């Protein structure tokens, strides 16, 4: 049970990591990433996972991963790219 649970947590952490990279890349600000991280931590505090069987726990994590990946794809398609220009880019032009 510990191995499967750890693998699911790694999958969820990777999916959420891609979500935060997308949010940061598109917005250019770390604040939305901090807010979503706080929301996930707060919501997980209130989650009662003690009564879940192994199958239900795996299904729960897979649903969370699917939602996170879906949201990342939606953000990638809808958010505008960050328009910040580096000083190196100005020097080359």
C-alpha positions in Angstrom: 0.0 0.0 0.0 2.8 2.4 0.7 4.5 2.0 -2.7 1.3 2.6 -4.6 0.4 5.6 -2.5 3.9 7.1 -3.0 3.7 6.5 -6.7 0.4 8.3 -6.9 1.7 11.2 -4.8 4.6 11.5 -7.2 2.3 11.5 -10.2 0.1 14.2 -8.6 3.1 16.3 -7.6 4.4 16.2 -11.2 1.1 17.2 -12.6 0.7 20.1 -10.2 4.3 21.1 -10.9 3.5 21.3 -14.6 0.4 23.4 -13.7 2.5 25.9 -11.7 5.2 26.1 -14.4 2.4 26.9 -16.9 0.9 29.5 -14.6 4.2 31.1 -13.9 5.3 31.1 -17.6 2.0 32.6 -18.8 1.5 35.1 -16.1 5.1 36.1 -15.3 4.2 36.2 -11.6 4.8 33.8 -8.7 1.7 35.0 -6.8 -0.9 32.8 -8.6 1.4 29.8 -8.0 1.6 30.6 -4.3 -2.2 31.0 -4.1 -2.9 27.7 -5.8 -0.3 26.0 -3.6 -2.0 27.4 -0.5 -5.4 26.3 -1.7 -4.2 22.7 -2.3 -2.7 22.6 1.1 -5.8 24.0 2.8 -8.1 21.7 1.0 -6.0 18.6 1.7 -6.1 19.5 5.4 -9.8 19.1 5.4 -9.8 15.9 3.3 -10.7 12.8 5.3 -8.7 9.9 3.6 -8.6 7.6 6.6 -11.7 5.6 5.5 -10.7 5.1 1.9 -9.8 1.7 0.6 -6.7 1.3 -1.6 -8.8 1.2 -4.8 -10.7 4.4 -3.9 -7.5 6.2 -2.9 -6.0 5.3 -6.3 -9.1 6.5 -8.1 -9.1 9.7 -6.1 -5.5 10.5 -7.0 -6.0 9.6 -10.7 -9.0 11.9 -10.9 -7.0 14.7 -9.3 -4.1 14.1 -11.8 -6.6 14.1 -14.8 -8.2 17.4 -13.5 -4.8 19.0 -13.0 -3.5 18.0 -16.5 -6.7 19.1 -18.1 -6.5 22.5 -16.4 -2.9 22.9 -17.4 -3.8 22.2 -21.1 -6.7 24.7 -20.9 -4.4 27.4 -19.4 -1.8 26.7 -22.0 -4.3 27.4 -24.7 -6.1 30.4 -23.2 -3.6 32.4 -21.2 -1.5 34.9 -23.1 2.2 34.5 -23.2 4.3 36.7 -20.9 5.4 39.8 -22.8 8.4 40.5 -20.7 11.5 41.3 -22.7 15.0 40.5 -21.3 17.8 43.0 -21.6 19.7 40.4 -23.7 16.9 40.4 -26.2 17.1 44.2 -26.6 20.9 44.1 -27.1 20.5 41.5 -29.9 18.0 43.6 -31.8 
